Amino acid sequence: MADVFISYASEDRERAQELASSFEARGWTVWWDRKIIVGQSYDQVIEQELEIAKSVVVLWSKDAIFSEWVKNEAAAGAERGVLVPALIDNVKLPLEFRRRQTADLVNWGGDPTHPGYLALCDGIMSQADNFTSALPRRPPPPVPSGFPHGRLWILCTIAVIAGALGIGVYWGLNRATQPTISHPVGTSADKGTIEIADSVAGTYYGDVISDSQGSSQPDVTVTIARVGNRRVRITSDYERLNATEVDLTTTGNLIVGADGAATLSLDMDKNPPRLDYNPGGIAYVGLKQ
């Protein structure tokens, strides 16, 4: 299973190879059609890799927009929710893909600090649930010097873990004795209906994972305030996330924008709730505080 599947027109093979090399330098596994083994069925192998890749990066160019292969692979990635598009030429995208946030690699020449390249990498990493194995791994802490074979250090570590487990077991048993009450979005046991806006209102802390006019931005705060029963006002400390008001509706435990003015989705099944907000040109992901 590859971390990244690269879809591209055959005319853009060199640029795809350059991008594949840059991803592999970051420690990600990459699949593209140069890796097909002699004797394998071309379309069968591509379909298999496309279905299991953790993210699908599509390189849109003057040739790619007319390639049925590229459009089909992009559609497959979009259907699975793992599509991460990028422009390598200034072209008008096929209609079904124009509303998606797209990284700008038109002038990218391999620079790992290029804003468009960083936005593309952030878009790939935003596939958090799929991409756990590709996250950088921290090396284990060094064994302190002065202890033969580190045995005292190991004993201390075991003692800390045992203490934490004991606290966890006590907390779990104590919590198990308390009644659990679950209410779907929009209800309350003591006061009837809770308006949607009240469920959404609050402070969210997270990252701008991509910006069409710049790079990603960590540690961004978004504040949502109640305006009406189903209407909220959204502000942020990120200057390009302008203040705006959005009408809301629900789909199960998912709260979404209703008027199309901004793309907003709040997943109430997450704990804490997760906000995905894309008012156009910017993609933000944050957790409720």
N, C-alpha and C positions, 0 to 999 in steps of 0.2 A: 504494500500500500504506500503510494508516494504522498509526500506532504503537498507537493505542487504538481499539477498537470498543466503543461503549457500548450495552448492551442494557437496556431499561426498558419498563415499562408506559406506555401513552399518557397515563394519568392523572398520571404523574410527569414529564411533559415539561419543566416549568420547572426541576425539580431536576436533571434530566439536562443541561439547557443550562448550568446554573451549574457543574456538574462539568466539562463539556466546555470551558468558558471557562477554568477553572482549569488544566486540562491544557495547553491551548494557550498559556497564559501561561508555562508551564514549557518551551515550545519543542517540544512533542509535537504530532504530527498526529492529529486525532481524526475518526472517522466516526460519524455517527448519522443517522437517517432523514430529518432535515430537508434533507439534502444530495441527495436524489433529484431528478434533473432531470425536468421535465415531459416525458412521453412514454416514460419508462423503465418497465420492468416492476418493480413494487415488490418482490415476493418474489425475483426473479432478481438484482436489484442487491444486496439484503441478503445473499443466499447467497454471492455473489461476494466481497463485502467481508468477510464472516465467515470465509471460507476463507483469506484472505491477510493479515488483521490480525495484528500482532505480539502483541497481547494483547487479551483479551475481558473487559471489566469489566461485570458484571451487577449491577444495582441491585435488590435484593430488597425489596419493599414489600408491603403488604396487598393490593394489586392485582396485583403482579407474580407472586406465588406461585400465582395462578389463571390466569395468562396462558400459553397454549400456545406463543405466539411466544417469550416470554422463556425458558421451560423448554427449548424446542428449541435456542435460541441458546446457552444455558448448557451444554447437553449437547454441542453442537458444539465449544464452547471447551474443555470438559473432555476431549473425545476427542483434540483436538490438543495438550493439555497446556499451554494458554495462558489458562485460566480464572482470573480474579481477582475473587472475589465481594465485595460490600459490602452491609451492611444500612442501609436508610434508614428503616425502621419496625421496631418490635419485633415480629417475626413468627417463626413456626416454619417453617423452610425445607422444601421438598420433600425427601422421604426420601433420594434419591440424592445430595443436595448437603450433607447435615448434617455429614458428617465433614470437610469442608473448612474450613480457616482462613478466616474472614470478617472483613473490616474493619468497624468500627462507625462509621457516619456518621449515626446517628439524630439526634444533636444538632448536626451540622455545619452551619454557616451561611456557609461560604466562607472560613473562617480557614485560611490555608496552614500554620499551626503546630499545628492540631488533631491530637491523637495518632492518631485513627482515619484521618484524611486522610493523614497521613505514613505510616501502616502500609499504606494502599492504594497509595500511590506506591512504597513499597519493594517491595510485592508485584508491581507492574508491572515495576519495574526488575530484579526477580529473574529475569525472562525474559532472562537475559544474552545467550544465543546469538542470540535473535531481535531484541534491542533495541539492538544496537550503534549504529545510526544515531541513536537518540534520546538517547544519552549527551551531556552537556554538552561542548562542544568548547572547549578553551583557545585563546585568541588567540595568533598567532605572536609570538615574542619580538621586542621593538623593536630596530631597528638602532642600535647604539651611536653616539652623536654624536661628532663629531671626525674621522670618516673620510669622505672625499668619496664620495658615493653609496653608502656602505657596502661598497665593494669589498674592503677588507681583512677586514672581518667575514665576507663571503661566502667569501673564500679560506681563512680559518681554518676555517670550517665544513666546506668541502670536504675539507680536509686531515684533520680529525677523522673524517669519514665514511670516507675512503679508508683510514685506519689501522684503523678498526673492521672494515671489510670484509676487510682483509688478515689480521687476527687470526682472523676467522671462517673464512676459507678455510684457513688453516694448521690450525686446530683440527679442521675438518671432514675434511681429508686425513689428519691424524694419527689421528682416531677411526675413519676408514674402514679403517685397517690392523688394527684390533682386532676380534676375533671378537665377534659379537652373539649373545647367548643369551637367549631369551625363555621364561619359564615361566608357565603359567596359574596363577590363584589356587589355592593349596593344594598346589603341588608345588615341589620343589627338586632341583637336579642332584646335590647332594652329600649330602643327608641324608633323602631320601625325602619323606614328607608333612610340609608345614607346616600346623599347625592354623589354622583360620579366625581364631580370636582373635588369634593372633600377627600375622596380616596387618593386622588392624584396629587393634591397640594402638598408641598414640602420642598426640601432641599436635596438635590442630587449631586453626587460627587463622582467624577469620572474623567474621560479623555475625549478630545476631538481626534478621532482616528483617521480622518482625512479631510482635506480642505482644497477645493479646486484652485484657490488663489494662494496656497501656501502649504506648509508641512503640517504634520500632526502636532497636537498640543496636549501634554499631560496636565493633570491636576486642574481640571476645569469644573467650576460650580454652576449648576443650572437651578434656578428657583422657579417654582410653579405656584402661583397664587390663585385662589378661587375668585372668579368674577361673577359667576352665576351658577345655577344648579348643574349645568352641563358645559360651562365655559370657563376657561382658565387663561391667565396671562403668564407668559414664559419670558424670563429674563436670564442673563448670564454675565459672568465676569470676563467672558471671551468676546472681544469687541465685534467680531464678525457675526456673532449670534445675536441679531437684533431682537429687541422686545417685540413680541407678537401675541395676539390672542387667538385661541383655538377652541372650536366646539368639539365635544367628545361624544363617543358612543362606546358600546361594549360588544364584545364577542366572547361569550363565556367569561373566563377570568382575565381576558385581554381587553385593555382599554386603548382605543385608537382615536386618532383625529377623524372628525366626521365631515369637515367641510372641504378637504383637499388643499387647504391653504398651506399646510405644513405636514410632513410625514411624521407622525408621532405614534409610538407603540409602548405601552407599559404592561409588562408581564407580571400579574399579581400572583402567579404560581411560584415565582422566584422569591427567595428570602435572603436578603431584602429585595423588594421589587426592582426590576431592571427597566431602565428607560432607554429606548432607542429613538433618537430625534434627528431628523434630516430635513431642515427647512429649505434645502436647495443649495447645492454646492458644498455643503458641510455635513459630515456625519459624526454624531456624538453618541457615546454609550456611557451610562452612569448608573450608580446604585443609590437608592433612597437612603438618606441618613436618619 
